[in-house]
Amino acid sequence: MEMDKDIMDIIHRDFKPEEVLIIINELSSITLNHVMAASEYNLKNTRVSILKLAKGNINKVIELTKSAKIDFRDVIMWATQEE
């Protein structure tokens, strides 16, 4: 799956090389079907929010991905509250 350049930059910055593929697979499992109006913007915002909240922790990415599939808005709100 093709991943946005901005997202790839964050992944390579925050995670070990051996974790990169796992992170990409996790984030790729969130699809347009999981976000409102099948919006590319919402999808990217959700993925960036997960990476921001995870702070390089692979287990957090997995946990946050599950939450995003239930309601992506929660993850975006949590990331916004951290700012």
Residue pairs with C-beta under 8 A, 6 or more apart in sequence:
1 24
1 28
3 11
3 24
3 27
3 28
4 44
4 47
6 44
6 48
7 27
7 44
7 47
7 48
7 51
10 48
10 51
10 52
11 20
11 23
11 24
11 27
11 51
12 20
14 51
14 54
14 55
14 56
15 23
15 56
15 58
19 58
22 58
23 51
23 58
23 61
26 61
26 62
26 65
27 47
27 50
27 51
27 61
27 65
29 65
29 69
30 43
30 46
30 47
30 50
30 65
30 68
30 69
30 72
31 43
32 38
32 39
32 40
32 43
34 43
34 46
34 68
34 69
34 72
35 42
35 43
35 46
35 72
36 42
36 72
36 73
42 72
42 76
45 76
46 68
46 72
46 75
46 76
48 79
49 64
49 68
49 75
49 76
49 78
49 79
49 80
50 61
50 64
50 65
50 68
50 75
50 79
51 61
52 79
52 82
53 60
53 64
53 75
53 78
53 79
53 82
54 60
54 61
54 64
64 75
67 74
67 75
68 74
68 75
